[in-house]
Amino acid sequence: MNNNSDKNSPFFSDIFWRYLTHIWTVVFIILVVCDFLYTGKFEYLLTPFSIIYGAILSIFVGTKEFDRWYNVYKSKQHPGELFVIAWSIVVFGLVIASWALGKNYQISSDVISVYIMVLTVFAITQGSKRLHHKRR
């Protein structure tokens, strides 16, 4: 098998990782909200889902940044800000709901960890993007 056909396969496609990341983001956010509303009923799923989500997001962002630095990646309008905005709305919504509904409604530490991870990934990619533009 030659490298050219490998690079064009769906596994290595930017679109594949983008859609997979979007799907896992939506699924995980739904799980987080359901766990909160049902007072921890799905807590046993949060850790495995957060690990899978973190891995998929890291692979997507990592391959995108690698391509950027090797001048393969063409910047498109798929800003990471949308992930930060979505997760910020979810976390702030849960904080407000927890405060209003009482101590039975708690935010899982896994959710806070994922939020911090999303913010960190975004900050690192923004720094990488600025550094890449400066270097060019």
HUZI-V757871 format. One record per pair of residues at least 4 apart in sequence whose ideal C-beta (glycine too) atoms are under 7 Angstrom apart, sorted by the first residue. I is the first residue (numbers start at 0). GAP is how many residues later the second one is. Records with the same first field share a line. If there is no record, write none. Layout:
I->GAP ; GAP
This chain:
0->4 ; 5
2->4
3->4
4->4
5->6
6->5
9->6
10->5
13->4 ; 50
14->4
15->4
16->4 ; 42 ; 43 ; 46
17->4 ; 42 ; 60
18->4
19->4 ; 36
20->4 ; 35 ; 36 ; 39
21->4
22->4
23->4 ; 28 ; 29 ; 32
24->4 ; 58 ; 61
25->4
26->4
27->4 ; 21 ; 25
28->4 ; 57 ; 61
29->4
30->4 ; 11 ; 14 ; 15 ; 18
31->4 ; 58 ; 79
32->4
33->4 ; 8
34->5 ; 6 ; 7 ; 8 ; 11 ; 73
35->58 ; 69 ; 71
37->4
38->65 ; 66
39->66
41->4
42->65
44->4
45->4 ; 62 ; 64
46->4 ; 63
47->4
48->4
49->4 ; 60 ; 63 ; 64
50->4
51->4
52->4 ; 61
53->4 ; 60 ; 63
54->4
55->4
56->4 ; 64
57->4 ; 63
58->4
59->4
60->4 ; 60 ; 64
61->4
62->4
63->4 ; 9
64->4 ; 60 ; 63
65->4
66->5 ; 6
67->5 ; 64
68->63
79->4 ; 42 ; 45
80->4
81->4
82->4 ; 35 ; 39
83->4 ; 34 ; 35 ; 38
84->4
85->4
86->4 ; 28 ; 31
87->4
88->4
89->4
90->4 ; 20 ; 24
91->4
92->4
93->4 ; 13
94->4 ; 12
95->4
96->4 ; 8
97->7 ; 8 ; 9
100->4
106->4 ; 5
108->4
109->4
110->4
111->4
112->4
113->4
114->4
115->4
116->4
117->4
118->4
119->4
120->4
121->4
122->4
123->4
124->4
125->4
126->4
127->4
128->4
129->4
130->4
131->4
